[in-house]
Amino acid sequence: MARILLLYSTTDGHTIQICNRIKRVLEDDGNTVELRDLKVEPDLQQGTFDKIVLGASIRYGKHQPVVQEFIKRNQAI
């Protein structure tokens, strides 16, 4: 199965709850899932994961700046 990186950025804690549920479902399907807080670990090593899932809260119609910065830095991946 796949090695999946599940990144999240949350404001009030709802996104981490959703990501924990996604993690359990993916692991139940036989995948290896690593859950990381984007605010704590914003860097990504290319080629380490087969798939990347990004869960990000939206507040007042916008993602947090750390999410936008992560996507810009890692768009090629």
Secondary structure, DSSP 8 states (H G I E B T S, - for coil): --EEEEEEE-SSSHHHHHHHHHHHHHHHTT-EEEEEETTT-----TTS-SEEEEEE-EETTEE-HHHHHHHHHHTT-
